[in-house]
């Protein structure tokens, strides 16, 4: 009899346990279903707003705001007491994978949700937690000779474009690679244009290259849908007088049918606007004498930001009328006599600028700068940091500055927008870096000393407060 009672008691306990588990599962499913319901309701509301927005004029429909998004897009947001809808518009036209010139950066490299998604909008103003950053580096070894001198990098999706400046005339000077999931790399195509490439800009299926050659400082290339490359034309700058030494191309940017070409210091103009509406027949529209080598050009919204090796190491030039450029403002930090403007970038109105160290480091002569406003350059708006081995790439997102330098063991550095030393994080790369770009929520770095690309992903480790 006792055995029977024991079995009944076990059955009762088992039944209660199963019932309790069922209740927990049902509660969890109910909560999950409720979350899905609310998301679906909000999405339905967003679509209703979008449809209404499409049928009304911008002036007639209220609740919208437009602000810069990344390097070359606009974020258009409608908000009310119950919903928020965000859309992204590419300023230069075309689909997002063939956008003109600029790298396609995420608004927050450490946010692995889909930018603009419901989750991102809900969490964009985090106030209940703090976080630390974790950096993961993936190495893509390129199938090139170990001594290949690589110069520039762009990435679109899983396709990487790499330029070189080899001493061997027979070798290609631009390569296209496909980056695999397991760090494997496949060479898709290459092209030998002749003298090598220092810098290039992309616009759809076209590639515009700055070439250190006396026979043609601008090369216009085209890729077909299979990424096969062809050289369409070369453009040579005319000599200002018969005995002048020809120019050497050093930097390039593209914007709305115009190529902006920078050169080494020479007897002529170092910053030029060239119409490439007909890619077979480029036409010079104007030029500006800089007085030194142009290290980098970044063009956005009708303004060109020119990094140079003269007294004004950073210039803002109005190029809305490329046939008549207008100087707007300049920046001349201490140490300009021995340091060179190297790189610049613009992100949602924030302008970043980096320069070389000049061979030795003086702490008071900073190498990294960030301006809260892109123009004019106002000293009270600038924050800076001493980067002892110079800055070879600098970009930002909504929270941080990301810098590559040739300081051993600290080749990749992260700061917040104050650029204070207390906010800095340093990470080691396998070799010294050459150039930096980004696509989505990844940062890509081209090696200076070996044929390799480093893909950096950044995640947040949250701590509730």
N, C-alpha and C positions, 0 to 999 in steps of 0.2 A: 504494500500500500504506500509506504514511504517512497518507494521508487517511482510509482505513478505520480505522486504529488510533486516529486523533484522534476520529473519530465515536464509536467504541466507548468511548473514555475519557469523552467528554462524556455518553454515555448512562449510564455507570456513576455519574458524579458526580450526574447528575440523579436517578437512581434512589436513590442514597444520601440526597440532599437530601429527596426525597419521603418516604422511609422515616423520616428524622429528624423531619420535620414531623408525620408520622403518629404517631410515638411521643410527641411533645410533646402533640398533640391528645388522644391516648388517655389520657395521664397526667392532663391537665387534666380531661377528662370523668370519669375514675375518681375524682379528688379531689372533684369537684362532686357526683357520685353518692353518694360516701361521706358528704358533708356532708348531703345530702338524707336519706340513710338514717338518720343519727344524729338529725336533727331529727324525722323521722317516728317513730322509736323513742321519743324523749323525749315527743313529743306523745301517743303512744299510752299511755305511762306516766301522763302527766298526766290523760288522760281516764279511765283506770282509777282513779286516785286520786279524781277528781271523782265518779265513779259510786259508789265506796265511801263517800265523804264524804256523799253524798246519802242513803245507807241507814243511816247511823249517827249517833248524837247527837254534839254538839260535845264533851261531856265525856268520852265513851267513846273518841273517836278522837284520837290524839295527833299532834303535829307541826304543829299549826296556830297561827298568830299573826294577830292583828287589829290594825291601826293606822289612824289617819286617812289618807285619800287625798284630796288636794285640799281643796276647801271643804265638800263635802257628801256625801262618799262614804267607804266603808271599804274597805281593801285586806286581803283575807283570803288568807294565804299558807300553803301546805303545803310543807315542805321535808324532804328526807331526804338520805342520802349520794349518791343517784344522780339525783334529779329535784327540780324546784321547780315548783309550780303556783300561779298567782295568779288570783284572781277579784276583781271590783269590784262592790260592792253600793251602790246609791243609798240613803242613809239616809232620805230623805223619801218614798220610794216613787215609783212611776211609771217611765216610760222615761227614758233619760238626756237626751233633748232637751226634756223638759217638766219637768225637775227644779225644785223649789221655790227661788225667790229667787236663789240664788247663781250667779255666773258659772262656767262649766265650764272650769276651767283645767287645763292639762297639768301633770304633775308636773315637767316640765323643758322649758321653752319652746325650748331649743336642741337638743333631741333630736327629729329628724325621723322616727325609727322609730315604729312603732305602740306606744304606751305599754302595757306589760304583755306585749309580744311576747317571743318567744324571744330575739331579738337584744338587746332592751332589758334583759331579765333577765341575760343573759350579760355585758353591758357596764356594768351599773349601778355597779359598783365599779371604775372605771377607775383603774389605778395605774401604767400603763406609758407614759402620754402626757399632755401638757398641751395646752391649747387657748386660742385667742383667740375672741372673739365678733364676728360680723359681723351688722350690723343692716340690714335692707332695709325701706324704707317704701313702701307702695302707697297712693296717694291716690284716694279715692272722692268725687267732687264730687256733692253732693246737689242735686237740682232744686228749690231753694228760693230765695227772695229773698236777696240778699247780706247784708241787715241782720237776718235772722231770728235772734233770740236763743235759741240752743239751750242746754238745761239738763242733759239726762241721756241715757245710752246703754246699751242692752243688745243683745247679739248671740246668736242661736241658729242655728247652721249658717250659711247664706248670707242669713239674714234679720236686718236691723238695725231696732231700735226706737229712735226719737229723740223726746224731748219738747222742747217750746219754751214760751216765755212771752212771746208777742208783745203789743205795745201795741194792735194792731188786733183788736177784739173778734170780727170775722168770720172770722179766720184759724184754721185748725186748731192744736191744741196738742200733738198726738201724731201721728207719722207711722210708717208701716212701709215699709221699702225692701228690695228684693232686690239683693244685691251680685253683680255679674257677674264673670266670669273676667278680662276685659280692662279692669277699672276702670270699667266702665259700671254705672249704677245705674238701677233701675226703681222708681218709686213704686207700691207695692201698694195702700195705702189710707191714710186719714187720718181724724181726727175732731176736731171742735171741741166741747170740753166746757164752754167758757165762759171762765174767767178765766186759764188758763195752768197749766202743771205745773212744779214745781220738781224733783221726784224721783219715781221710780216703782220698783215691785218686781213681778216676774213669778212666777206660779205656774200652770203648765199653760196653760190657755186664758184665764186671768184676769190682768188688770193692775190693780194698786192704786197710785193716784197721790196724792202729797202736793201739795196745791194752796194757793197763797198767796191764799186768798179768805176773806172773812168770811161767806160764805153756805154754805160746805161745804169743810172742810179735807181730807176724804178722798173720792175718787171711785173707784168700782168699775167697771171696764170689762171687756168680754169680746170675744174674737176668735173667729170661726168658722173652720172648716177652710181657708177661702180667705183668711183674715187680714182679713176685714171687721170693723170695730170697732163696738161699741155701748156706750152708757153705761147701766149697770144701776141705779146708785143714787149718791146723795151723802149724806155724813154731816157734820153740823155739831156742833161741840163746844158744850155748854151754857155760858153765862156764869156765873162764880162769884158775880156779883151784877149787878143790873140795869144799872148804868151802866158796867160794865167794857167795854173795847175787845175785840172778838172776836179770836180767835187767827188766825194765818196758818200753814198747813202748810209745813214746810221739809224734812222727810226721812221715809223710810218703809222698813220691812222687813217681810217675811212669814215666818212659821214655823208649820207644822202647824195651819192653820186660824185663826191669829191674825195680825192686822196690828198692827205697832208703829209708831205715828205720832209724829213729832217736830214741834215748832212753833217759831216765833220766840218770844222772851221776851214774856210777857204776864202778866196777873194770875192765870191758872190754872196747871194742870199742863202742862209742856212735853213729857213723855214719857207716852204712853198705850198701853194694850193694848186692842184692839178685836176682838171676836169677829165674824168674817164667815162663819160657818158657813152662814148664809142671806145670800147676797150682796146681796139686795134690802133687807135690814134689819140693817145693822151695829149691834152693841150694845157699848157701852163696858164693860170689865171692871174697869179700874183706871187710876190715873194717879200719876205721880211728879213733884214740882216740882223742876226742875233748876236754875232760877235764871238761865238764859240760853238763847240759841238752841241748838237741837239741830242740829248740822251733818250728822251721819251716824249711822246705826244699822246694826249688823251683828249678826245673831242666829245662833247655832249651838249645838246640843246643850244647849238649855235656858238659855243665857246670852246676854244682850244687851250689846253693847259700844257705848256711847253717847258720841259725840264732841260736846263742847259748848263754849260760849263763856264759861263761868264758871271759877271757880278749879280745880275738878276737870275738867280738859279731856277726860279719858277715864274712863269709869265701867264697871265690870262689875256687871251686875244679874242675879240669879237670877230667871228667868221661867218656870221649870218649872210653877209655878202662876201663870198670868197674872193671876188675880184678886187675887193677893197678892205682888207683886214684892218681892225682898229685895236690898238693897244688899250687894255683896260687897267691892269694893275700888275705889280711885280713884287717879288719876295726876295730879299737879300739877307740871309742869315749870316752870322759871324762865321768866319772860316771859309768864305767863298773863294778866297785867293788860292786855296789848295784842294778844295773839295768840288765835286761835280754833281749836278743834278742828275739822278739816275732813273727814277721811276715815279709815276703818279697814278692815281685812280680816284674815281668818284663814286660814291654810294649814297643815294638818297640825300643829296645835298651836302654830304660830308666829303671834303677833299683830303686825300692822303698824299704825302710827298716824302720820298726818300732820296738820300744822296750817299756818295762814297765817303770813306773816312779820310781820304787824302794821304794815306800811307802810314800815318801814326795817329793815335787817338788823343784828342783834347776834350776833356769831359764837358766843358762849357760850350763846345761846338757840336750841337746835337745832329744826329743823322736821320732821325724819323720825326715827322711832323704830321699833325692832323688838324684841319681847320673845321670849325663848326659850321662855317658858311664857305661856299666855294668861291665867292668873289663879292666884293674886293677882299684882298688879303689884309686882315686887320690883326695886329700883334696880340690884342687882347682876346682874340678868338682862337689862337693857336696853342696847342699843347705839343710837347716834344719829349724825346727820349734820346739818351746817349747810347748808340749801338756801335761798339768799338771797332768792328770790322766792316762797317758800311751796310747799307740797305740795298738789296738787289731785287726786291719785290715787296709791295705793301698793298694790302686790301683790307676792307673792313666789312662787318655786317652791322646789325642794329645794336650789338652789345660790345664788340671787341675789335681790336686791330690785330692783324696777322702779318708777321714780318719774316722774311728770310734774310739771313746774313751769313757771312763766312767766318763767324766766330766759332772755333772748334768746340764741339759738344753742346752748342747753343744755336744751331743753324736755323731752327724754327722757333719763333717767339710769339707770345700772345700777351697783349695788354688790354685793359679796358680803355674807354675813350679819354680818361684823364692822363693816360700815358705815364702814370706814376710807377716807380720801381716796385712799390708794394703790391701792385696789381699784376706784375709780370710773371709769366710762366715760360720756362725754357725747355726745349726738347732737342735731342740729338738726331741728326740724320746720318745715314751711312757715309755720305760724301758732301762736299761743298755744293751749294745750290747755284743755279744759273738764272732761272726765270720761274715765275709763279703765275698760275691762272686758276680758274675755278669753273665748275659746272655743277648746278644743283647744290647739294649740300656736301660736296667734296672739294678739297683744295688739291691741286696738282702742281708738283714741283719738278722742274727739269734739273738734272745733275750737271755740274760744271766739269767734273773730273772723270766720270765714267758714263757710258751710254745707258742711262736709266731714268725712269720717271717714278716719283713717289706720290702715291695717292693717299691723302690724309683724310680720315674721318674723325669727327669730334663728337663725343657724347657727353651728356650731363649726368653726374651722380647727385641725386637730390637728397637733401637733409631737411626734414621738417623743423620749423622753428615756431 
